[in-house]
Amino acid sequence: MTATRVDIHHQHRIWQGWRTHWVQAGSTGPAILLIHGFGASTAHWRYNLPDLARDHRVWAVDLLGFGRSEKPPVLYTGELWREQLRDLVTLVIGEPVVLVGNSLGGYAALCFGVDCPQWTQGVALLNCAGPVGEDSVRPNPLQQLLFQIPGVVELASAGLFLYMRNPQVIRRILQQVYKDPTNIDDELIQSIYEPAWDKGALGVFRAVFKSPPGRRLDQLMQALTSPLLLMWGTADPWMTVARAQKCNALVPHAQVEWLEAGHCPHDERPDLVNPLLRRWVQTAVKSHSNGGSPSIEPS
């Protein structure tokens, strides 16, 4: 598939002493913020950002630890990324946004939507990651034992990281989580492979493994006051349909769209995702307009 051609502007900002990166396109229409998943970057929105920018102002951000953003040795949590998003929205975009997140990016979007409701017009989730239900945040006895052995997590995560930092391995993993492999091309693989060689990339991988589980998806979704859209690839082996149905049962007001796709529907089936987003954003913005932007305060 060929991406729509528009002018995309790359920007950097120092946030809490670290260099962060985002891109922007579009000059009219509602504000949309795209947030990638684990191991991905702004490049993963290659088929969405240019198309949506025809009638929206669209930003896509590299979360701290990924893409072209810096990879410092910090504790990586939904709250950390929420603060990064708050800085971008309040001090750069300057108005409430519709957040669209895939996988880990969906979790960050939910944290922002719940904690910063005055800056949120709506939240759209694509195969969102995160714990669901109380049992999901309880490690089993074997996990507890392994985590108590000094160096085990560091050694195991380093070995897995080095194994995965290989274009052929990346391709095989993508083939497992994309229902249709058509868009698994060299451009996509390089966008994942290259940042894995950045200084601190291994540390980020290790840190995510050791991070606390954080708030559960069901808690966040029930606390969200903005419109919620769940777009779910039904062929996802990681974030399954049963998981989405469990979330939807707790938030029946959410709009749900089942898609013939895997873990990354936005990249695999932009022909389905982009029109859905466009229609929903029009509805979400109209129904949730707060009549103006809140006062801007530094985070």
C-alpha positions as CSV (number, residue, x, y, z in Angstrom):
1,M,0.0,0.0,0.0
2,T,1.2,3.5,-0.8
3,A,0.9,6.2,1.9
4,T,-0.8,9.5,1.0
5,R,1.7,12.3,0.4
6,V,1.5,15.3,2.7
7,D,4.0,17.5,4.4
8,I,5.1,15.9,7.6
9,H,7.1,18.0,10.0
10,H,9.5,16.4,12.5
11,Q,10.0,18.2,15.8
12,H,12.0,17.6,18.9
13,R,11.5,18.9,22.5
14,I,13.5,18.5,25.7
15,W,11.2,17.1,28.3
16,Q,12.4,16.7,31.9
17,G,16.0,16.7,30.5
18,W,15.4,14.1,27.8
19,R,15.0,14.6,24.0
20,T,11.6,13.6,22.7
21,H,10.4,13.5,19.1
22,W,7.0,13.9,17.4
23,V,5.7,14.6,13.9
24,Q,2.8,16.8,12.7
25,A,0.8,17.1,9.6
26,G,-2.4,18.8,8.6
27,S,-3.6,22.5,9.1
28,T,-7.4,22.3,9.6
29,G,-9.9,20.2,11.5
30,P,-9.9,18.5,14.9
31,A,-6.7,17.7,16.7
32,I,-5.7,14.0,16.8
33,L,-2.7,12.5,18.7
34,L,-1.5,9.1,17.6
35,I,0.5,6.9,20.1
36,H,2.4,3.8,19.0
37,G,2.8,0.5,20.7
38,F,5.8,-1.3,22.3
39,G,8.9,-1.3,20.0
40,A,7.2,0.8,17.4
41,S,7.4,4.6,16.7
42,T,5.7,7.4,14.8
43,A,6.7,5.5,11.6
44,H,4.0,2.9,12.4
45,W,1.3,5.5,11.5
46,R,2.6,5.7,7.9
47,Y,-0.8,4.9,6.4
48,N,-2.9,6.8,8.9
49,L,-1.3,10.2,9.6
50,P,-1.1,11.4,6.0
51,D,-4.6,10.3,5.2
52,L,-6.2,11.8,8.4
53,A,-4.2,15.0,7.9
54,R,-6.3,15.8,4.9
55,D,-9.1,17.0,7.2
56,H,-7.5,16.9,10.7
57,R,-4.5,18.3,12.4
58,V,-2.6,15.2,13.4
59,W,0.4,14.6,15.7
60,A,2.2,11.4,16.3
61,V,4.6,11.0,19.2
62,D,7.6,8.8,20.0
63,L,7.1,7.8,23.6
64,L,10.1,8.2,25.8
65,G,12.2,5.0,25.3
66,F,11.1,4.4,21.7
67,G,11.6,5.6,18.1
68,R,13.6,8.8,17.9
69,S,13.0,9.8,21.5
70,E,15.8,9.4,24.0
71,K,16.1,6.1,26.0
72,P,17.1,7.1,29.5
73,P,17.4,4.6,32.5
74,V,14.1,5.5,34.2
75,L,11.1,3.6,35.5
76,Y,8.8,3.2,32.5
77,T,5.1,3.4,33.5
78,G,1.8,4.6,32.1
79,E,2.2,7.6,34.4
80,L,5.5,8.5,32.9
81,W,4.1,8.5,29.4
82,R,1.0,10.3,30.6
83,E,3.2,13.2,31.8
84,Q,5.0,13.2,28.5
85,L,1.7,13.4,26.6
86,R,0.4,16.1,29.0
87,D,3.5,18.2,28.2
88,L,3.0,17.8,24.4
89,V,-0.8,18.4,24.5
90,T,-0.7,21.4,26.9
91,L,2.4,23.2,25.7
92,V,2.7,22.2,22.0
93,I,-0.8,21.4,20.7
94,G,-2.5,23.7,23.2
95,E,-6.1,22.3,23.0
96,P,-8.0,19.1,23.9
97,V,-7.3,16.2,21.6
98,V,-8.6,12.9,20.4
99,L,-6.1,10.2,21.4
100,V,-5.6,7.1,19.3
101,G,-3.3,4.4,20.7
102,N,-2.2,1.0,19.7
103,S,-1.2,-1.7,22.2
104,L,1.0,0.0,24.8
105,G,0.2,3.3,23.3
106,G,-3.5,2.6,24.0
107,Y,-2.6,2.1,27.7
108,A,-0.8,5.5,27.8
109,A,-3.8,7.1,26.0
110,L,-6.2,5.7,28.7
111,C,-4.0,7.0,31.5
112,F,-4.0,10.4,29.9
113,G,-7.7,10.4,29.2
114,V,-8.6,9.4,32.8
115,D,-6.1,11.8,34.5
116,C,-6.4,14.7,32.1
117,P,-10.1,14.8,31.2
118,Q,-10.1,18.5,30.4
119,W,-7.6,17.9,27.6
120,T,-9.4,14.8,26.2
121,Q,-12.0,14.9,23.5
122,G,-12.1,11.1,23.1
123,V,-10.0,7.9,23.3
124,A,-9.7,5.3,20.5
125,L,-7.9,2.1,21.3
126,L,-6.5,-0.4,18.8
127,N,-5.9,-3.8,20.5
128,C,-5.0,-2.1,23.8
129,A,-2.4,-3.6,26.1
130,G,-2.6,-3.6,29.9
131,P,-3.8,-5.9,32.7
132,V,-7.5,-6.7,32.9
133,G,-9.1,-7.9,36.1
134,E,-7.5,-8.6,39.5
135,D,-6.0,-12.0,38.5
136,S,-4.0,-10.4,35.7
137,V,-1.8,-8.4,38.1
138,R,-0.9,-11.3,40.4
139,P,2.3,-13.1,39.4
140,N,2.1,-16.8,39.7
141,P,4.4,-18.6,42.2
142,L,7.0,-19.4,39.6
143,Q,7.2,-15.8,38.4
144,Q,7.5,-14.6,42.0
145,L,10.4,-17.1,42.6
146,L,12.2,-16.1,39.4
147,F,11.9,-12.3,40.1
148,Q,13.5,-12.9,43.5
149,I,16.7,-14.5,42.1
150,P,19.3,-11.8,41.5
151,G,20.1,-11.1,37.9
152,V,17.5,-13.5,36.4
153,V,15.3,-10.8,34.9
154,E,18.3,-8.8,33.6
155,L,19.9,-11.9,32.0
156,A,16.6,-13.2,30.5
157,S,15.6,-9.8,29.1
158,A,19.0,-9.2,27.6
159,G,19.0,-12.5,25.9
160,L,15.6,-12.0,24.5
161,F,16.4,-8.4,23.4
162,L,19.6,-9.5,21.5
163,Y,17.7,-12.4,19.9
164,M,14.9,-10.0,18.7
165,R,17.3,-7.3,17.5
166,N,17.5,-9.0,14.1
167,P,15.5,-8.1,10.9
168,Q,14.6,-11.7,10.2
169,V,13.3,-12.3,13.7
170,I,11.3,-9.1,13.6
171,R,9.8,-10.2,10.3
172,R,8.8,-13.6,11.8
173,I,7.2,-11.9,14.9
174,L,5.2,-9.5,12.7
175,Q,4.0,-12.4,10.6
176,Q,2.6,-14.0,13.7
177,V,0.6,-10.9,14.7
178,Y,-0.5,-9.6,11.3
179,K,-3.3,-11.6,9.7
180,D,-2.4,-10.3,6.3
181,P,1.3,-10.0,5.8
182,T,1.1,-7.7,2.8
183,N,2.3,-4.6,4.7
184,I,5.2,-6.3,6.4
185,D,7.8,-4.7,4.3
186,D,11.4,-3.5,4.7
187,E,10.3,0.0,5.7
188,L,8.3,-1.4,8.7
189,I,11.1,-3.8,9.8
190,Q,13.7,-1.0,9.6
191,S,11.5,1.3,11.7
192,I,11.6,-1.3,14.5
193,Y,15.2,-2.5,14.0
194,E,17.1,0.8,13.8
195,P,16.0,2.3,17.2
196,A,16.9,-1.0,18.9
197,W,20.6,0.0,18.3
198,D,20.2,3.4,20.1
199,K,22.0,4.0,23.3
200,G,19.8,2.8,26.2
201,A,17.5,0.6,24.1
202,L,18.5,-2.6,26.0
203,G,17.8,-0.7,29.3
204,V,14.4,0.2,28.1
205,F,13.6,-3.3,27.2
206,R,14.7,-4.5,30.7
207,A,12.9,-1.7,32.5
208,V,9.6,-2.5,30.8
209,F,9.9,-6.1,32.0
210,K,10.5,-5.0,35.6
211,S,7.9,-2.2,35.7
212,P,5.0,-2.6,38.0
213,P,1.7,-3.6,36.3
214,G,0.0,-0.3,36.9
215,R,-3.8,0.4,36.9
216,R,-5.9,-2.2,35.2
217,L,-7.7,-1.6,31.9
218,D,-11.1,-2.2,33.4
219,Q,-10.4,0.4,36.1
220,L,-9.2,3.0,33.6
221,M,-12.1,2.4,31.2
222,Q,-14.7,2.7,33.9
223,A,-13.1,5.9,35.1
224,L,-12.9,7.5,31.6
225,T,-15.5,10.3,31.1
226,S,-14.7,10.9,27.4
227,P,-16.1,8.9,24.4
228,L,-14.4,5.6,24.0
229,L,-13.9,3.6,20.8
230,L,-12.5,0.0,20.8
231,M,-11.1,-1.1,17.5
232,W,-10.0,-4.7,17.7
233,G,-8.2,-7.0,15.3
234,T,-9.9,-10.3,15.8
235,A,-6.8,-12.3,14.7
236,D,-4.5,-10.9,17.4
237,P,-2.8,-13.7,19.3
238,W,-1.7,-11.4,22.1
239,M,-4.6,-9.1,22.9
240,T,-7.5,-11.5,22.2
241,V,-11.1,-10.9,21.4
242,A,-12.1,-12.4,24.8
243,R,-10.0,-9.7,26.4
244,A,-11.8,-7.0,24.4
245,Q,-15.2,-8.5,25.2
246,K,-14.3,-8.5,28.9
247,C,-13.5,-4.8,28.7
248,N,-16.6,-4.0,26.8
249,A,-18.8,-5.8,29.3
250,L,-17.5,-3.3,31.9
251,V,-18.0,-0.3,29.7
252,P,-21.0,-1.1,27.5
253,H,-21.3,2.6,26.4
254,A,-18.1,2.2,24.4
255,Q,-18.4,1.8,20.6
256,V,-16.8,-1.4,19.5
257,E,-15.6,-2.3,16.0
258,W,-14.3,-5.8,15.2
259,L,-11.7,-5.8,12.4
260,E,-10.4,-8.6,10.2
261,A,-6.8,-8.0,11.3
262,G,-4.1,-8.8,13.8
263,H,-2.4,-6.8,16.6
264,C,-1.8,-3.7,14.5
265,P,-5.0,-3.0,12.5
266,H,-4.0,0.6,11.7
267,D,-1.0,-0.6,9.7
268,E,-2.5,-3.8,8.4
269,R,-5.9,-2.4,7.4
270,P,-5.8,1.4,7.2
271,D,-8.6,1.1,4.6
272,L,-10.9,0.0,7.5
273,V,-9.3,2.0,10.4
274,N,-9.1,5.5,8.8
275,P,-12.7,5.8,7.8
276,L,-13.8,4.4,11.2
277,L,-11.7,7.0,13.0
278,R,-12.8,9.8,10.7
279,R,-16.5,9.1,11.4
280,W,-16.0,8.6,15.1
281,V,-13.8,11.7,15.6
282,Q,-16.6,13.8,14.0
283,T,-19.1,12.3,16.5
284,A,-16.8,12.4,19.5
285,V,-15.7,16.0,19.0
286,K,-19.3,17.2,18.4
287,S,-20.7,15.4,21.4
288,H,-17.8,16.2,23.8
289,S,-16.9,19.7,23.0
290,N,-16.2,21.7,26.1
291,G,-16.6,25.1,24.4
292,G,-13.0,26.0,24.4
293,S,-9.5,25.2,25.6
294,P,-8.5,25.1,29.2
295,S,-5.8,27.4,30.6
296,I,-2.4,26.1,29.9
297,E,-0.2,25.1,32.8
298,P,3.3,23.5,32.6
299,S,3.4,19.9,33.8
